Amino acid sequence: MSEVSGGGANGVSAGGGAGARSGPVSVAVIGAGNISSQYLRNLTRFPDLKVVAIADIDVARAAAAAEEFGVPISGPVPDVLALPEVELAVNLTIPAAHAEVALAAVAAGKHVYGEKPLALDPAAARQVLTEAAAHGVRVGNAPDTFLGAGLQSALRAVGSGLIGTPVAGAAAFQSPGPESWHPSPEFLFAHGAGPLFDMGPYYLTALVALLGPVRTVAASGHKARETRVIGSGPKAGTEFPVEVPTHVTALLEFRDGAGATTTLSFDSPLPRQSIEITGTEATLLVPDPNNFDGTLHLRRRGSKDTEEIPATGTSIGRGIGVLDMARALRTGAAHRASGELALHVLDVMAAIAASTQSAAFEDVPAWTEKLETLPEGWDPLEATL
């Protein structure tokens, strides 16, 4: 393993545009924090990807991650983004840095796939997409859980007409909060996070995939406590402030006519993760959208029995959105976990946040893209490039 030094993220590196190269797509992971190991375990074993570098503001942490996963280069973010071999930057930094790092990657001529949310606010997210278009590079964004077997099977079921015409949805994420297990949870209770912006992307992306774009929202938000205490790790016992609502309830109206209710909470001693979609002929209980697998449950109109529908597809975990994007770079096809989808979900979350303050319905900017399911035989461990 070696460290990069010198240079910077100025100008467009060679080969940054789509279709400029062939073979596996070269990837740099930016951010070696808590979630990076989940990505690296997969990215380093997908044959169509080649992880060539890891960067972090803490260069020692980047070096340790590179050593653990057999990645040849580590170093500071600007130096890694300046590497000409890097085609796709995977942005795993904290939410407050998402837009800044994405813009640096775009300025360096790199495609960029980021963790959710795309940015802290829609204006910053639109700047990322605008700059990416100007530089001829793509933007992708988490969550990619909707590409897993559970939600892809749900999308195929709804798309096939199994439940009839979708008319309503209900989604709930409830937990006591992440401070009991996360070693540095402060950012999860800061502006740009909370249950709405931390967990909302999973549930709202699933609802958008199943029911289409959102037209308008109304919401309320509450905060159970003004401070929380870290429960594990080296900072256990440390008190920190809560800056955002920790229980959010929203009503969503979709452009195709369906409606849905959503509850997102870090205040509930009773954990709950659920999504159900009701149609004119049946109700479908969808697996947890924060996971990649699960079994679907169907109750048909007029029946007292619930049917189980096994999920088909991949459940390998985080990183399949990066892989789908990388394969699309080579073929010229559209990638599914797109920056435009992430922007729409961010617009929805921003409208929900605004509604908690205005106590009024808030409109969501129009978005009309149709999400395509993965082929049922899509295999992340197959070499296709």
PEUR-V867014 format. One record per residue. N is the residue number from 1. RES is the residue in one small letter. PSI is psi in whole degrees, -180 to 180 (999 if undefined). OMEGA is omega in degrees with one decimal (none if undefined). BURIAL is # if it has 16 or more other C-alpha atoms within 10 Angstrom, else .. Layout:
BEGIN
n res psi omega burial
N RES PSI OMEGA BURIAL
N RES PSI OMEGA BURIAL
END
This chain:
BEGIN
n res psi omega burial
1 m 140 178.9 .
2 s 162 176.9 .
3 e 142 175.6 #
4 v 155 178.5 #
5 s 157 177.6 .
6 g -175 175.9 .
7 g -168 179.3 .
8 g 177 -175.3 #
9 a 56 -178.1 #
10 n 136 177.2 .
11 g 178 -178.5 .
12 v 124 -178.8 #
13 s 157 179.6 #
14 a 141 175.1 #
15 g 13 -177.4 .
16 g -23 -175.5 #
17 g 158 179.6 #
18 a 138 175.8 #
19 g 5 -176.2 .
20 a -18 -175.8 .
21 r 176 176.7 .
22 s 170 -179.4 .
23 g -172 -179.4 .
24 p 145 -179.0 #
25 v 130 -178.7 #
26 s 129 -171.0 #
27 v 142 167.3 #
28 a 132 175.8 #
29 v 124 -179.7 #
30 i 110 -176.2 #
31 g 113 -176.6 #
32 a 36 -178.0 #
33 g -156 -168.4 .
34 n -39 -174.0 .
35 i -11 -172.8 .
36 s -34 -178.5 #
37 s -34 178.0 .
38 q -42 177.5 .
39 y -48 -172.5 #
40 l -33 177.5 #
41 r -35 -179.8 .
42 n -46 -176.3 #
43 l -33 -178.3 #
44 t -6 177.8 #
45 r 0 174.1 .
46 f 120 -176.8 #
47 p -26 -177.6 #
48 d 3 176.9 #
49 l 152 174.0 #
50 k 108 179.1 #
51 v 114 -173.1 #
52 v -16 -176.2 #
53 a 154 173.2 #
54 i 134 179.8 #
55 a 152 175.1 #
56 d 153 174.3 #
57 i -28 172.7 .
58 d 97 -172.8 .
59 v -28 177.1 #
60 a -39 177.9 .
61 r -40 176.2 #
62 a -43 -179.8 #
63 a -40 179.7 #
64 a -42 178.5 .
65 a -41 178.5 #
66 a -40 177.8 #
67 e -44 -177.2 #
68 e -39 -173.2 .
69 f 10 174.5 #
70 g 34 179.3 .
71 v 131 -168.5 #
72 p -25 -172.2 .
73 i 141 170.5 #
74 s 162 179.1 #
75 g -169 178.2 #
76 p 158 -175.8 #
77 v -50 -177.7 #
78 p -37 -178.2 #
79 d -41 179.1 #
80 v -41 178.5 #
81 l -22 179.2 #
82 a -10 -178.9 #
83 l 125 -176.9 #
84 p -25 -178.3 #
85 e -18 -178.3 #
86 v 123 176.3 #
87 e -37 -172.3 #
88 l 122 177.3 #
89 a 129 177.5 #
90 v 109 -168.8 #
91 n 102 -177.8 #
92 l 27 179.3 #
93 t 176 178.4 #
94 i 157 -175.6 #
95 p -37 -178.0 #
96 a -21 -179.0 #
97 a -2 -173.4 .
98 h -51 -176.2 #
99 a -43 -179.0 #
100 e -46 -179.3 .
101 v -40 178.3 #
102 a -43 179.2 #
103 l -37 176.9 #
104 a -41 178.3 #
105 a -44 178.9 #
106 v -43 179.1 #
107 a -27 177.3 #
108 a 4 177.9 #
109 g 21 -178.2 #
110 k 142 163.7 #
111 h 153 -177.1 #
112 v 133 173.4 #
113 y 126 -173.6 #
114 g 160 169.4 #
115 e 162 -179.9 #
116 k 153 -8.8 #
117 p 167 -179.6 #
118 l -38 176.6 #
119 a 175 -179.9 #
120 l -23 -179.6 #
121 d 158 -177.2 #
122 p -33 -179.4 #
123 a -45 178.3 .
124 a -38 178.8 #
125 a -41 178.1 #
126 r -35 176.4 #
127 q -41 177.8 .
128 v -48 -178.2 #
129 l -38 178.9 #
130 t -45 179.2 .
131 e -39 178.5 #
132 a -43 178.1 #
133 a -40 179.9 .
134 a -32 -179.1 .
135 h -1 177.6 #
136 g 30 178.7 #
137 v 165 -176.0 #
138 r 158 173.9 #
139 v 130 172.5 #
140 g 163 -175.9 #
141 n 146 172.8 #
142 a 160 8.1 #
143 p 150 172.1 #
144 d 10 177.7 #
145 t -28 179.9 #
146 f -9 174.4 #
147 l -5 179.2 #
148 g 170 -174.0 #
149 a -42 -175.5 #
150 g -56 -176.5 #
151 l -33 175.7 #
152 q -38 176.4 #
153 s -38 176.7 #
154 a -42 178.7 #
155 l -41 178.5 #
156 r -39 -180.0 #
157 a -47 179.8 #
158 v -42 -179.5 #
159 g -27 -180.0 #
160 s -7 -178.2 .
161 g 13 -175.7 .
162 l -35 -179.5 #
163 i 8 -174.3 #
164 g -148 177.2 #
165 t 123 179.2 #
166 p 134 -179.8 #
167 v -23 -175.4 #
168 a 155 175.2 #
169 g 159 175.2 #
170 a 127 -179.0 #
171 a 142 179.0 #
172 a 130 166.1 #
173 f 118 178.9 #
174 q 134 177.7 #
175 s 166 175.8 #
176 p -5 179.2 .
177 g 156 -174.2 #
178 p -3 -174.4 #
179 e -18 -179.2 #
180 s -28 -175.3 .
181 w -24 -177.4 .
182 h 130 -176.7 #
183 p -21 178.8 #
184 s 71 -171.7 #
185 p 0 -172.4 #
186 e -41 -176.3 #
187 f -22 180.0 #
188 l -10 177.7 #
189 f 12 -179.7 #
190 a 171 177.2 #
191 h 134 -176.4 .
192 g 2 178.8 #
193 a -129 -170.6 #
194 g 175 -178.4 #
195 p -30 -179.5 #
196 l -52 -175.1 #
197 f -19 178.4 #
198 d -51 -178.1 #
199 m -24 -179.8 #
200 g -41 -179.0 #
201 p -37 179.5 #
202 y -50 -174.3 #
203 y -41 -179.2 #
204 l -36 175.1 #
205 t -42 178.1 #
206 a -44 179.6 #
207 l -41 178.2 #
208 v -42 178.5 #
209 a -38 -175.3 #
210 l -34 -171.8 #
211 l -8 178.7 #
212 g -176 -177.3 #
213 p 150 178.6 #
214 v 140 -179.7 #
215 r -45 -176.8 #
216 t 157 -177.9 #
217 v 157 167.7 #
218 a 145 -172.3 #
219 a 162 169.7 #
220 s 152 -179.0 #
221 g 145 -178.7 #
222 h 160 -179.8 .
223 k 119 -176.6 #
224 a -37 -176.6 .
225 r 150 -179.6 .
226 e -21 177.3 .
227 t 159 174.4 .
228 r 167 -176.8 #
229 v 130 178.2 #
230 i 131 -173.1 #
231 g -5 -178.1 #
232 s 164 176.9 #
233 g -174 -175.3 .
234 p -20 179.9 .
235 k 15 -178.5 .
236 a 135 -178.8 #
237 g -9 -179.6 .
238 t 131 177.4 .
239 e 142 -180.0 .
240 f 158 -175.9 #
241 p 152 173.3 .
242 v 119 -172.2 #
243 e -13 -171.1 #
244 v 163 173.9 #
245 p 139 -179.3 #
246 t 4 172.1 #
247 h 115 -175.8 #
248 v 130 175.5 #
249 t 131 -174.5 #
250 a 147 171.0 #
251 l 127 -178.2 #
252 l 134 171.6 #
253 e 128 -175.4 #
254 f 153 -175.7 #
255 r -25 179.4 #
256 d 2 173.3 .
257 g -13 179.5 .
258 a 164 174.5 #
259 g 161 -179.9 #
260 a 152 171.4 #
261 t 146 -178.2 #
262 t 131 174.0 #
263 t 127 -180.0 #
264 l 118 -170.1 #
265 s 137 166.5 #
266 f 18 -174.2 #
267 d -1 -168.9 #
268 s 121 172.5 #
269 p -20 178.1 .
270 l 109 179.1 .
271 p 143 176.7 .
272 r 133 174.0 .
273 q 112 -176.7 #
274 s 149 167.7 #
275 i 132 172.0 #
276 e 144 -180.0 #
277 i 123 180.0 #
278 t 130 176.4 #
279 g -177 -178.6 #
280 t -18 -176.3 .
281 e -16 -176.0 #
282 a 164 171.1 #
283 t 134 -179.0 #
284 l 123 173.5 #
285 l 119 -171.2 #
286 v 143 178.1 #
287 p 161 179.3 #
288 d 120 -177.3 #
289 p -2 173.2 #
290 n 1 176.7 #
291 n 173 -175.3 #
292 f -8 -175.0 #
293 d -158 177.1 #
294 g 167 178.8 #
295 t 138 176.6 #
296 l 148 177.0 #
297 h 133 -174.0 #
298 l 131 172.1 #
299 r 114 -178.5 #
300 r 152 177.5 #
301 r 131 179.5 .
302 g -4 -179.4 .
303 s 150 174.3 .
304 k 1 -176.9 .
305 d 144 175.6 .
306 t 128 -179.6 .
307 e 144 172.8 .
308 e 135 177.2 .
309 i 108 -179.9 #
310 p 143 177.5 .
311 a 143 175.2 #
312 t 143 -177.7 #
313 g -167 -177.6 #
314 t 142 174.1 #
315 s 29 -173.3 #
316 i -25 174.1 #
317 g -166 -173.1 #
318 r 142 -179.0 #
319 g -13 -179.1 #
320 i -25 173.9 #
321 g -38 175.0 #
322 v -44 -178.7 #
323 l -45 178.4 #
324 d -39 177.8 #
325 m -43 -179.4 #
326 a -45 178.1 #
327 r -38 178.7 #
328 a -32 176.8 #
329 l -37 -178.0 #
330 r -35 -175.1 #
331 t -18 -175.4 .
332 g 2 178.3 .
333 a 168 174.7 .
334 a 142 173.3 .
335 h 155 -166.8 #
336 r -44 178.4 #
337 a 73 -168.1 #
338 s 162 174.3 #
339 g -32 179.4 #
340 e -41 174.8 #
341 l -45 179.5 #
342 a -37 177.5 #
343 l -42 179.2 #
344 h -44 179.0 #
345 v -39 176.5 #
346 l -40 175.2 #
347 d -42 179.0 #
348 v -45 -179.0 #
349 m -40 177.9 #
350 a -39 177.6 #
351 a -38 176.2 #
352 i -47 179.2 #
353 a -41 179.1 #
354 a -38 -179.2 #
355 s -32 176.6 #
356 t -24 178.6 #
357 q -37 -174.1 .
358 s -19 -175.2 .
359 a 35 -179.1 .
360 a 162 172.0 .
361 f 139 178.4 #
362 e 130 179.2 #
363 d 151 178.1 #
364 v 132 178.6 #
365 p 145 -175.4 .
366 a 142 173.5 .
367 w 131 -169.7 #
368 t 5 -176.7 .
369 e 140 177.2 .
370 k 131 180.0 .
371 l 131 178.4 #
372 e 139 176.4 .
373 t 159 172.5 #
374 l 150 170.4 #
375 p 143 -175.9 .
376 e -28 -179.3 .
377 g 10 -177.5 .
378 w 124 -173.1 .
379 d 114 -179.0 .
380 p -19 -178.5 #
381 l 6 176.2 .
382 e 138 175.2 .
383 a 114 -176.8 .
384 t -12 -175.0 .
385 l 999 none .
END
